Amino acid sequence: MRVNKKQLVLESLLKHCTKNNIFIFHNDLVKEIAKKHGFGNPFDVTKLDSSDKLPESFKKQNYCILHLGSGNHQFIKGINKLYHTFEPTQDSIKWQYKKSLLNEYNDSESNILSVANNQRILHHFLFGDDLEFANLSIENRPKTYFPHRTKTTLNYYVGTQKILANNQQIEIDLTLEFNGIIGIFEAKNGTPTDFNIYQIYHPFLYYYNSNLAFKQIICVYLVRNKNSLKLWAYTFDKPLHIDSLRFLKSCEYELIGA
């Protein structure tokens, strides 16, 4: 049986923090423990995008990891506070699809979003059937902002616990803006059953803190599986609370002609 070294590192981290009763730890400690276990990519240790990547010991003790910025992380009690199970898709649409030259050239998250954007699936999901591009001037069409990373300081709550994420790195896969509505997109391949809320919450809070005159911020999680795209839309009822996620809608787009 192959030993999962990443999970061994995670379990050792939790044991170390529990023994010292200090549940905030730095990447330096991660590197030290990763080296002991012969795990060659310490920066991957705390990347746990879905709960199935958590060690069994974490699930039994109800622990997960929150990123605090500046190389710091914290063990948090309450997996359900940081992970959310995808709802069943509410609708299914057959979407006429003509494969373009670069559509299948790679399966990166960026390429998935590029295909969905070029096919106007993102626009249809967010803004509906009334958005007819042919009748809109270029300056009045939805604006697309491509992937980027940034760093900022975030203040928010997990339950009643106040969190300070200093110099937090934020990755935003794609952003759309139309008539004051900001759409934030996160994309994945495969068939994940849940996701780590911070993936959409950090970008949400980044824009919420911007003082821009937006009307609404909608976070969209997109999953590609073979010849379909599934999209879920969320927002946060209490913008300063990561555990106030609210489901808005979902839809599966079947790519006809794929």
C-alpha positions in Angstrom: 0.0 0.0 0.0 1.4 3.4 -1.0 1.9 5.8 1.8 0.4 9.2 1.2 3.3 11.4 2.4 1.3 14.6 2.2 -1.2 13.3 4.7 1.6 12.1 6.9 2.9 15.7 6.9 -0.5 17.1 7.8 -1.0 14.6 10.6 2.4 15.5 12.0 1.6 19.2 11.8 -1.6 18.7 13.8 0.1 16.5 16.4 2.8 19.2 16.8 0.3 22.0 17.2 -1.9 20.0 19.6 1.1 19.1 21.8 2.1 22.7 22.0 -1.5 24.0 22.2 -0.6 26.5 19.5 -2.8 26.1 16.4 -1.2 28.7 14.2 1.8 27.6 12.3 4.2 28.9 9.6 5.5 27.5 6.3 8.9 27.1 8.0 7.4 24.4 10.2 5.7 22.8 7.2 9.0 22.6 5.4 10.7 21.1 8.4 8.1 18.4 8.8 7.9 17.8 5.1 11.6 17.2 5.0 11.4 14.6 7.7 8.8 12.7 5.8 10.6 13.0 2.4 7.8 15.1 0.9 9.3 17.2 -1.8 6.7 19.9 -2.3 6.0 21.6 1.1 4.0 24.4 -0.5 1.4 21.9 -1.6 0.8 20.6 1.9 -1.8 23.2 2.9 -3.6 23.2 -0.5 -6.7 21.3 0.4 -9.4 22.4 -2.2 -11.8 19.6 -1.2 -12.5 17.8 2.0 -11.6 14.4 0.6 -8.0 15.6 0.7 -8.1 15.8 4.5 -6.5 13.0 6.4 -9.0 10.7 8.2 -7.7 11.9 11.6 -8.7 15.4 10.6 -12.2 14.3 9.8 -12.5 12.4 13.1 -11.4 15.4 15.1 -13.3 17.9 12.8 -10.2 19.9 11.9 -9.3 21.8 8.7 -6.8 24.5 7.8 -7.4 28.2 7.2 -4.8 30.4 5.4 -3.7 33.5 7.3 -1.4 35.1 4.8 2.4 35.8 5.1 3.1 32.1 5.2 0.9 31.5 8.2 -2.0 29.0 8.6 -4.3 27.9 11.4 -6.1 24.7 12.4 -9.9 25.4 12.7 -12.5 23.3 14.3 -15.5 22.8 12.0 -15.0 21.3 8.6 -18.5 22.4 7.6 -17.5 26.0 8.2 -14.8 25.9 5.5 -16.1 23.3 3.1 -19.4 23.3 1.1 -21.1 20.4 -0.7 -22.3 21.1 -4.2 -26.0 21.2 -4.6 -27.7 19.1 -7.3 -27.9 21.0 -10.5 -31.3 22.6 -10.9 -31.4 22.8 -14.7 -29.8 21.3 -17.8 -29.3 23.1 -21.1 -28.2 21.7 -24.4 -25.6 24.2 -25.7 -24.6 24.2 -29.3 -20.8 24.0 -29.3 -18.4 24.2 -32.2 -14.9 23.2 -31.3 -12.3 25.9 -31.9 -8.6 25.3 -32.6 -7.3 25.8 -29.1 -10.3 24.6 -27.1 -8.9 21.2 -26.2 -5.2 22.0 -26.4 -4.9 21.7 -22.6 -7.1 21.0 -19.7 -6.0 23.8 -17.4 -8.5 25.8 -15.3 -7.7 28.9 -17.4 -8.5 27.0 -20.6 -11.8 25.7 -19.2 -12.8 29.3 -18.4 -11.6 30.6 -21.7 -13.8 28.0 -23.5 -16.9 28.8 -21.4 -16.3 32.5 -21.8 -15.8 32.3 -25.6 -19.0 30.2 -25.9 -20.9 32.8 -23.9 -21.9 30.2 -21.3 -20.6 32.4 -18.4 -22.6 35.4 -19.7 -25.7 33.3 -20.1 -25.5 31.7 -16.7 -24.9 35.1 -14.9 -27.0 37.5 -17.0 -29.6 35.3 -18.7 -31.3 35.0 -22.1 -32.0 38.8 -22.3 -28.3 39.4 -23.0 -28.1 39.6 -26.8 -24.6 40.6 -27.8 -25.7 41.5 -31.4 -27.8 44.3 -30.0 -25.2 45.7 -27.6 -22.4 48.1 -28.5 -18.9 47.0 -27.6 -18.7 49.5 -24.7 -21.9 48.2 -23.2 -21.1 44.5 -23.3 -19.9 42.5 -20.2 -16.3 43.1 -19.5 -13.9 40.2 -19.0 -10.9 40.4 -16.6 -8.4 37.6 -16.9 -6.7 35.6 -14.2 -4.5 37.4 -11.8 -2.9 37.2 -8.3 -2.8 39.9 -5.8 -2.0 40.4 -2.1 -4.1 42.2 0.5 -5.0 42.2 4.2 -8.4 40.6 5.0 -10.4 40.9 8.2 -13.3 38.5 8.7 -15.0 36.0 10.9 -15.3 32.2 11.1 -18.2 31.7 13.4 -17.4 34.1 16.3 -13.7 33.9 15.8 -12.1 37.0 14.2 -9.5 36.3 11.6 -6.7 38.6 10.4 -5.2 37.4 7.1 -2.2 39.7 6.7 -0.7 40.1 3.2 -3.0 37.3 2.0 -2.3 36.1 -1.6 -5.5 35.9 -3.6 -5.9 34.0 -6.9 -8.8 35.1 -9.1 -9.4 32.7 -12.1 -11.7 35.1 -14.0 -13.9 38.1 -13.4 -16.9 39.5 -15.4 -18.5 42.8 -14.8 -21.8 44.0 -16.3 -24.0 46.9 -15.1 -22.5 46.9 -11.7 -22.7 43.1 -11.2 -19.3 41.5 -10.5 -19.0 37.8 -11.3 -16.1 35.9 -9.8 -15.2 32.5 -11.3 -13.3 29.5 -9.9 -12.9 26.4 -12.1 -11.9 22.8 -11.7 -11.7 19.6 -13.7 -13.2 16.3 -12.6 -16.0 15.5 -10.2 -15.4 17.1 -6.8 -18.2 16.7 -4.3 -17.4 19.8 -2.3 -15.0 22.8 -2.3 -13.1 25.0 0.1 -15.1 28.2 0.5 -12.0 30.4 0.8 -11.5 29.9 -3.0 -14.4 32.1 -3.7 -14.6 34.0 -0.4 -11.2 35.7 -0.6 -11.9 37.2 -4.1 -15.4 38.1 -2.9 -14.0 40.0 0.1 -11.3 41.6 -2.0 -13.9 43.2 -4.3 -16.3 43.9 -1.4 -13.5 46.0 0.3 -12.8 47.9 -2.9 -15.2 50.8 -2.3 -16.3 50.3 -6.0 -19.9 51.2 -6.8 -21.0 47.6 -7.4 -24.6 46.3 -7.1 -23.9 42.7 -6.4 -21.0 40.2 -6.2 -21.8 36.7 -7.4 -19.3 33.9 -7.0 -19.5 31.1 -9.5 -17.8 27.7 -9.3 -17.4 25.9 -12.6 -16.6 22.2 -13.0 -15.9 20.5 -16.3 -16.6 16.8 -16.7 -16.2 15.3 -20.2 -18.6 17.1 -22.5 -20.5 19.2 -19.9 -20.0 22.3 -17.7 -21.7 22.6 -14.4 -21.9 26.0 -12.7 -23.0 27.0 -9.2 -23.6 30.6 -8.1 -23.3 31.8 -4.5 -23.1 35.0 -2.5 -22.4 35.8 1.2 -25.3 37.1 3.3 -22.9 38.5 5.8 -19.9 39.8 3.8 -17.5 39.6 6.7 -18.4 36.0 7.6 -16.9 33.2 5.5 -19.5 30.8 6.8 -22.5 32.9 5.6 -22.4 31.3 2.1 -25.8 31.3 0.3 -26.6 29.2 -2.8 -28.3 31.1 -5.6 -28.6 28.8 -8.6 -27.0 26.0 -10.6 -27.1 24.7 -14.1 -25.4 22.0 -16.3 -24.5 22.9 -19.9 -24.3 19.9 -22.2 -21.9 20.7 -25.0 -23.7 19.5 -28.2 -21.1 18.9 -30.9 -18.2 18.5 -28.5 
